[in-house]
Amino acid sequence: MEAYNPFAKRESHSRRSLLAYKLLTVASWFLVHVVDIHFGFNAPAGDTSGRSIWGQNTAHPTPFSLNPQIVDIYWIVILILQIYYLFILWSSNADDVTPVANIGSHFIINNLLQFAFVMLWVHYFPGHFWIAEIMLLLNFFNLSSLYFRHSRMPRVIHIAVVSGPLAWTFVAIFWCGAAMVNAQNLAARILANIAIWGILGYGLFMLAAFKDYTMGFELSILAASLGVHQFFIKTIAFQWIFAFTIMSVLFLATLAIAIPGFFGKELSFRREGDIVDADRERQPLLNDA
């Protein structure tokens, strides 16, 4: 049965399956980023009600609207790191190729779901935001599965393929969800003031449970994007204050985890005497090469 399971961990891959992973990975990666770049600047041709990615962000000013410049920089960094992932996937060293090929199916699905989300986000038809939200939720489960099943990736690949897209997808669920329900009235803003703390809770969970400071940094950057945009569109409001508070707490908590690790000391939240498997203790940043 494992032979037919594209998500199974394997010690090696046949030439045929490895070639399929390589070609599908490159094709899906190229597809999603060409679409991202195109619709980042252009509205859909022939769709008079459609808008560019950031045109929709401007047309639907919600409590979760994001700053385009910060998000663009975030994705430029992720894109560059993903090129490194593709380079490793196409290398001739089987020991390097096998583990990155094992996450290929999740990466391909992420690219296809991200492509579907963008197409739904920029085009207009009844219920398009609702279907786009479903794409994000499906991708969140896909990336969460990747996160927990393949936790021993080198740091660069972990950021490029796992934590970077996962942090974005988590925040994008709030972004699209707010546009989906047209969250502009007082009741919606109060609910958003509560929901935003989910970003902090998710980030602190990743820091405390897995010592994953990459997720902490990524979520703090996205919280900054949220705070900057909210400040400029609705200065007299709590949302930007909460966003910057979340950014600050996550950033400081991340430093508390990351800095001891750089000096060979790990900050532990567990009681003395707890027995934890050594491999589990260092996940997901084992083999940080």
Steps between C-alpha positions, in 0.01 A plus 500: 500500500791735578614475139180680396512757780667822375528627858687199640852545634744295295864405538545532125306587185493335161630702206148525362340630819789736566473646151124544551561685828760725337288591198175550693675701769661738252183529290273573799752741653537688172122508451412644839771766503433617145134538595591671829725752327257566214195555718705690754506781243211426263127435522361199311451574131136492390367508857372854555425427867829323566798669664867438561607330824564831671211663319270263687682585822425869441143443381418297814646695795445260789663464843734242344609693189877477456780732393602404143865604526576290810319195362678537165841508671398197707415303185810613311713349777293178497527481121880533511526229766274274294747530212755345734253217571463438126878503462534227764218299342685498166842424648677170432553414868244233589541563875390861448232429242306228686382707800402802288321272253303356794337839554445556129134392500410748775691776321326430170158503667589824678588659166178382335279612789679836515444535125130420546473751785654782295276430200193501723614809692550720193201387290146601583200269509247431778668320789857528366640604839327204666660250263834679537470458877443126453821482292690667784355264761590197288852633460527566873427132567743398225781717638425403860535135400829584331615687811436216741603210273823647362652693786867430437562718198801737491404848614504661154271236350281504811443874451455480123264204477351446845483784752500796259198385296328368815529832688371686193208261452396536864491881475341489154207303646417807711566733205272319257245412767451866591448591134268202462257631764563868413620567856455877514224561753550548874410144598745360244778727624442393860517136393819577306648661813456163669597277207832676442636353822484162330819604319676548832364173639609304194846654503557442871382140461760439228769663713414317821424157354760480222747783566438605141630854493451518121123496554537768766691732268269437207180563696649814655580634149146428382358658817708809418346503150157489658582774751648740244204473264241528778670813634465675164143394421348541848721683748230531767468129567644221711599264218834659411589532868427131553695408186812687612465352851485150351796578277707619797413207727570245227827668405626509859385143569671389180827662606472324836488168314742576217790670679569221755491252209766694313728473804431132553252540782129431469227667703268229628141542617490152651540416869828359611477124502273472197620234262492611139651321205805695377382501139157626601654772718679660206226473239432657255844654456716190528780497244509879470768485236 
